[in-house]
C-alpha cells in the first residue's frame, strides 16, 4: 500500500508500533527491507531509525528467522 494511503500514519507510539508490525510481517514474508518497505509504504530510512531501538531490533531479528524458515 503506498505511503499516502497507509491508514496508520503519525508518530504516536500506537501508530509507530502498528507500522512496525506491518513492516515486520511483510519482511518475514519477503525477506528484504526494500520489498517490505514498499509493501507497507514505509521509507527504508524509517526502518533504519527503528533499528536503533533494541526492542525493534529484536523483533526484526525474529522476522529474519521467520523468513529463513
Backbone as a chain_set.jsonl record, in Angstrom:
{"seq": "XXXXXXXXXXXXXXXXXXXXXXXXXXXXXXXXXXXXXXXXXXXXXXXXXXXXXXXXXXXXXXXXXXXXX", "coords": {"N": [[0.852, -1.171, 0.0], [0.689, 2.166, -0.91], [2.521, 4.853, 0.666], [1.011, 7.179, 1.007], [-1.55, 6.27, 1.294], [-1.596, 4.776, 3.54], [-3.181, 3.839, 6.445], [-2.176, 4.115, 8.996], [-0.71, 6.399, 9.985], [1.457, 8.769, 11.62], [3.186, 9.798, 14.621], [2.671, 8.881, 17.105], [3.049, 6.455, 19.72], [1.373, 4.159, 19.34], [0.675, 4.256, 16.602], [3.186, 4.103, 15.406], [4.033, 1.593, 16.315], [2.104, -0.018, 15.073], [2.761, 0.366, 12.365], [5.329, -0.701, 12.413], [4.712, -3.36, 13.059], [3.288, -4.098, 10.724], [5.342, -3.794, 8.839], [7.222, -5.712, 9.77], [5.784, -8.076, 9.47], [5.52, -8.141, 6.679], [8.249, -8.21, 6.017], [9.001, -10.658, 7.122], [7.751, -12.294, 5.323], [8.804, -11.639, 2.789], [11.547, -11.08, 2.993], [13.305, -8.965, 2.363], [14.351, -5.661, 3.119], [13.773, -3.568, 1.411], [11.625, -4.532, -0.24], [9.682, -5.105, 1.726], [9.349, -2.574, 2.847], [8.323, -1.116, 0.675], [5.953, -2.537, 0.339], [4.414, -1.861, 2.547], [4.46, 0.87, 2.62], [6.444, 2.354, 3.956], [9.29, 4.303, 4.432], [12.617, 3.307, 3.686], [14.626, 4.543, 5.194], [13.257, 5.131, 7.5], [12.951, 2.612, 8.605], [15.621, 2.082, 9.171], [16.005, 3.947, 11.215], [14.235, 2.882, 13.121], [15.621, 0.553, 13.695], [17.507, 1.324, 15.506], [16.379, 1.112, 17.931], [16.37, -1.129, 20.586], [14.282, -2.97, 21.147], [12.774, -3.087, 18.779], [14.838, -3.993, 17.133], [15.255, -6.597, 18.114], [12.783, -7.739, 17.449], [12.954, -7.486, 14.696], [15.058, -9.231, 14.153], [13.791, -11.629, 14.783], [11.891, -11.671, 12.734], [13.58, -12.021, 10.567], [14.402, -14.639, 11.021], [11.948, -15.913, 10.695], [11.58, -15.572, 7.951], [13.734, -17.063, 7.006], [13.0, -19.637, 7.638]], "CA": [[0.0, 0.0, 0.0], [1.523, 3.365, -0.95], [2.591, 5.588, 1.922], [-0.048, 8.172, 1.109], [-2.804, 5.609, 1.607], [-1.433, 3.97, 4.751], [-4.054, 4.4, 7.474], [-1.524, 4.151, 10.304], [0.293, 7.454, 9.989], [1.606, 9.505, 12.871], [4.343, 9.445, 15.434], [2.321, 8.397, 18.437], [3.563, 5.087, 19.873], [0.474, 3.158, 18.77], [0.8, 4.295, 15.145], [4.517, 3.6, 15.05], [4.028, 0.145, 16.563], [1.285, -0.643, 14.031], [3.555, 0.353, 11.122], [6.4, -1.671, 12.617], [4.101, -4.694, 12.941], [3.02, -4.332, 9.298], [6.63, -3.973, 8.179], [7.826, -6.982, 10.177], [5.011, -9.143, 8.826], [5.932, -8.154, 5.269], [9.65, -8.629, 5.968], [9.018, -12.097, 7.38], [7.255, -12.977, 4.128], [9.588, -11.4, 1.569], [12.96, -11.191, 3.319], [14.143, -7.803, 2.063], [13.866, -4.405, 3.668], [13.204, -2.782, 0.307], [10.313, -5.06, -0.612], [8.757, -4.932, 2.845], [9.078, -1.141, 2.96], [7.411, -0.757, -0.413], [4.668, -3.201, 0.541], [3.619, -1.211, 3.597], [4.529, 2.316, 2.49], [7.356, 2.928, 4.95], [10.584, 4.577, 3.812], [13.723, 2.499, 4.207], [15.315, 5.326, 6.227], [12.468, 4.976, 8.72], [13.322, 1.301, 9.151], [16.956, 2.238, 9.762], [15.814, 4.629, 12.501], [13.626, 1.911, 14.03], [16.622, -0.449, 14.077], [18.287, 1.85, 16.625], [15.639, 0.726, 19.136], [16.672, -2.535, 20.858], [13.084, -3.815, 21.074], [12.504, -3.319, 17.357], [15.937, -4.805, 16.611], [14.963, -7.991, 18.475], [11.65, -8.174, 16.632], [13.47, -7.578, 13.333], [15.818, -10.49, 14.106], [12.804, -12.716, 14.742], [11.307, -11.673, 11.389], [14.597, -12.628, 9.697], [14.321, -16.079, 11.226], [10.7, -16.355, 10.065], [11.8, -15.678, 6.511], [14.695, -18.132, 6.755], [12.323, -20.919, 7.766]], "C": [[0.897, 1.234, 0.0], [1.433, 4.148, 0.348], [1.434, 6.561, 2.079], [-1.389, 7.554, 1.481], [-2.729, 4.786, 2.888], [-2.243, 4.595, 5.877], [-3.38, 4.616, 8.829], [-0.402, 5.177, 10.321], [0.351, 8.114, 11.357], [2.78, 8.994, 13.667], [3.979, 9.004, 16.838], [2.724, 6.925, 18.53], [2.675, 4.001, 19.259], [0.574, 3.092, 17.257], [2.139, 3.73, 14.687], [4.552, 2.08, 15.207], [3.229, -0.588, 15.489], [2.051, -0.705, 12.708], [4.711, -0.632, 11.239], [5.868, -3.093, 12.474], [3.854, -5.05, 11.476], [4.316, -4.603, 8.542], [7.223, -5.344, 8.508], [7.083, -8.179, 9.59], [5.426, -9.278, 7.363], [7.367, -8.642, 5.134], [9.772, -10.142, 6.189], [8.569, -12.896, 6.174], [8.181, -12.817, 2.927], [11.099, -11.395, 1.793], [13.857, -10.034, 2.931], [13.509, -6.548, 2.631], [13.18, -3.597, 2.579], [11.791, -3.243, -0.033], [9.284, -4.853, 0.493], [8.38, -3.462, 3.011], [8.089, -0.687, 1.899], [6.02, -1.334, -0.18], [3.786, -2.47, 1.547], [3.704, 0.306, 3.561], [5.356, 3.001, 3.553], [8.703, 3.126, 4.266], [11.674, 3.742, 4.48], [14.489, 3.229, 5.317], [14.574, 5.239, 7.562], [12.814, 3.657, 9.397], [14.692, 1.386, 9.808], [16.886, 2.968, 11.099], [15.226, 3.663, 13.536], [14.657, 0.92, 14.544], [17.549, 0.041, 15.189], [17.649, 1.482, 17.965], [15.854, -0.766, 19.402], [15.447, -3.459, 20.787], [12.741, -4.118, 19.614], [13.584, -4.219, 16.76], [15.707, -6.282, 16.91], [13.822, -8.544, 17.624], [12.064, -8.348, 15.173], [14.253, -8.885, 13.168], [14.885, -11.691, 14.046], [12.162, -12.819, 13.357], [12.283, -12.268, 10.375], [14.535, -14.147, 9.792], [13.051, -16.645, 10.596], [10.888, -16.531, 8.573], [12.708, -16.853, 6.187], [14.051, -19.51, 6.83], [11.422, -21.072, 6.606]], "O": [[1.79, 1.334, 0.842], [0.417, 4.117, 1.042], [0.93, 6.744, 3.187], [-2.281, 8.265, 1.943], [-3.716, 4.161, 3.274], [-2.022, 5.753, 6.231], [-3.964, 5.24, 9.716], [0.739, 4.843, 10.641], [-0.589, 8.025, 12.147], [3.299, 7.904, 13.423], [4.857, 8.776, 17.671], [2.736, 6.224, 17.518], [3.187, 3.024, 18.713], [0.562, 2.004, 16.681], [2.215, 2.981, 13.713], [5.045, 1.371, 14.33], [3.632, -1.662, 15.043], [1.996, -1.715, 12.007], [5.04, -1.322, 10.274], [6.503, -3.934, 11.838], [4.167, -6.157, 11.035], [4.389, -5.513, 7.717], [7.676, -6.054, 7.61], [7.702, -9.187, 9.251], [5.655, -10.383, 6.87], [7.67, -9.414, 4.224], [10.556, -10.814, 5.518], [8.961, -14.052, 6.014], [8.334, -13.746, 2.133], [11.856, -11.681, 0.865], [15.067, -10.105, 3.148], [12.288, -6.393, 2.624], [12.122, -3.009, 2.807], [10.869, -2.43, -0.106], [8.146, -4.47, 0.223], [7.224, -3.143, 3.285], [7.137, 0.036, 2.189], [5.019, -0.68, -0.474], [2.562, -2.46, 1.418], [3.083, 0.972, 4.389], [5.019, 4.096, 4.004], [9.201, 2.222, 3.596], [11.645, 3.509, 5.689], [14.948, 2.601, 6.271], [15.193, 5.271, 8.625], [12.954, 3.596, 10.618], [14.902, 0.824, 10.883], [17.632, 2.638, 12.021], [15.666, 3.631, 14.685], [14.585, 0.489, 15.695], [18.301, -0.752, 15.756], [18.304, 1.535, 19.006], [15.553, -1.59, 18.539], [15.579, -4.62, 20.401], [12.455, -5.261, 19.258], [13.278, -5.111, 15.968], [15.941, -7.13, 16.049], [13.888, -9.673, 17.139], [11.58, -9.252, 14.492], [14.118, -9.566, 12.151], [15.159, -12.661, 13.338], [11.917, -13.92, 12.862], [11.867, -12.94, 9.431], [14.606, -14.851, 8.784], [13.074, -17.736, 10.027], [10.421, -17.509, 7.989], [12.484, -17.562, 5.207], [14.499, -20.445, 6.167], [10.734, -22.086, 6.489]]}, "num_chains": 1, "name": "protein.A"}
